[in-house]
Each structure stands twice: as C-alpha cells, then as structure tokens.
C-alpha cells in the first residue's frame, strides 16, 4: 500500500472562499451525487476574517455550487454538505479503481488543496496520468510506502472499506453499526473496536507525517 499526497488548485467555490474570505476548507468525506459531474462533500469551513453567516452567504453565490446544507457551529465555522459540479479531481478519485480518498483534504496557506490517497503502487502512474489527461496541474508532496505503524491489518482494511462503501461515513450515515456488523459477520462491539483502532492508526499516520 502506497500513500500519495498531492496538491492542486481547488474547484471554484473552494478557491473563491479561500482567496476572498480567507477561509480554510477541509473536505472530510465525499460521494457522487446524481450524476458524474456532481459531487457532495462533507466539509468544515472556517475563517478568521468573516463570520459564519457571511461565509454561508458567499457560499450560496458560488456558481458551481448546486446545493448546500450547512450549519453555523460557532461564530466563524460552518459544517455540513456542499454539492458542486466543478471538481474533476474528486470525480477521478471517486471513479478510480486503484485508490480512494481517505481525507481530510484541506486548503493550504496558498489556497492549494492537498489530498491524500492510499493505493497500490501500480495504480499511481495511471491515476497521475488521468490527472494529466484532464489538464490538472498537480504537485506531488509525498509518495511513501505504508510502514507497519501506518498500515492496517487485513481485518481492519476489510471492515473499514466495507463501512466506507456502505455509507457509514456519509452524512447522514446510510448504515448503522448494527447493520454494518451483519454485513461483515462480526458483533457490533467488535466492529466498533476494529473501526476505532483503524481510524486511530490512520489519524496517527496522517498527523505524524504532516
């Protein structure tokens, strides 16, 4: 398993909020919407320059946003779902047969969006080529083999992948822990513990390499 970290210019609405409202946008998860063009992101948007209501107002003005359901959490923070039709990178990730978005993706100080993917080594050239074919200019920050401290066990990977595919991490969730446990054939308490350990390992690896 290889970790690929790369940065690109984000889609229009993220770029607009970052440059015009000094916002930091974190994409926590994403899924296809009702077509190949539309992608729904579960996001956290913060800004020290403008308040949450102004962020919400500016978000609605973005032409590539086709739908939003966000709520103010504090004075300068929004959390919720944003659907847009301008994220070619998102579509390529979601339709990739060799990798998947692991998140969170986030804007940097230069308003570039940094993504992390985990995939097999053979999949990296084809994925990067797909970015090139779509005219996406990218900058690779890291290509690293998963170490033992970062890698998931086969059981953790199986349960986590199933949870992701069934919508356990969607907002709102499309499957409960009990339903997930029946699918993978394990007790709910066991599934919860496996997910907790897997998430901790991924998060530790994420922040440990940042």
HUVENWO-V392377 format. One record per pair of residues at least 12 apart in sequence whose C-alpha atoms are under 6 Angstrom apart, sorted by the first residue. I is the first residue (numbers start at 1). GAP is how many residues later the second one is. D is the distance in Angstrom with one decimal. If there is no record, write none. Layout:
{{I	GAP	D} {I	GAP	D}}
This chain:
{{1	118	5.6} {1	119	4.8} {1	145	5.7} {2	116	5.6} {2	117	5.4} {2	118	5.6} {2	119	5.8} {2	142	5.7} {2	143	4.5} {2	144	5.6} {3	114	5.8} {3	115	4.6} {3	140	5.6} {3	141	5.2} {4	112	5.7} {4	113	5.1} {4	138	5.8} {4	139	4.7} {5	110	5.6} {5	111	4.4} {5	136	5.4} {5	137	5.0} {6	108	5.6} {6	109	5.6} {6	133	5.5} {6	134	4.3} {6	135	5.2} {7	106	5.2} {7	107	4.1} {7	131	5.6} {7	132	5.3} {8	104	5.6} {8	105	5.4} {8	130	4.8} {9	103	5.0} {10	103	5.4} {11	75	5.6} {11	76	5.3} {13	49	5.5} {18	93	5.9} {22	25	5.9} {23	23	5.4} {23	24	4.3} {24	21	5.7} {24	22	5.3} {24	83	5.8} {25	19	6.0} {25	20	4.6} {25	81	5.7} {25	82	5.6} {26	17	5.6} {26	18	5.2} {26	79	5.6} {26	80	4.3} {27	15	6.0} {27	16	4.6} {27	77	5.4} {27	78	5.1} {28	14	5.6} {28	15	5.6} {28	75	5.7} {28	76	4.6} {29	12	5.9} {29	13	5.3} {37	48	5.0} {38	46	5.4} {38	47	4.4} {39	44	5.5} {39	45	5.7} {40	42	5.5} {40	43	4.1} {41	40	5.5} {41	41	5.2} {42	38	5.5} {42	39	4.5} {43	36	5.7} {43	37	5.6} {44	34	5.7} {44	35	4.6} {45	32	5.6} {45	33	5.0} {46	30	5.6} {46	31	4.4} {47	29	5.7} {51	24	5.6} {51	25	4.5} {52	20	5.7} {52	23	5.6} {52	24	4.5} {52	25	5.4} {64	20	5.4} {64	21	5.6} {64	22	5.9} {65	18	5.9} {65	19	4.3} {66	17	5.6} {66	18	5.2} {67	15	6.0} {67	16	5.0} {68	13	5.7} {68	14	4.4} {69	12	5.2} {98	21	5.6} {98	25	5.2} {99	19	5.7} {99	20	4.5} {100	17	5.8} {101	16	5.3} {102	15	5.9} {150	51	6.0} {150	55	5.3} {156	38	5.9} {156	42	5.8}}
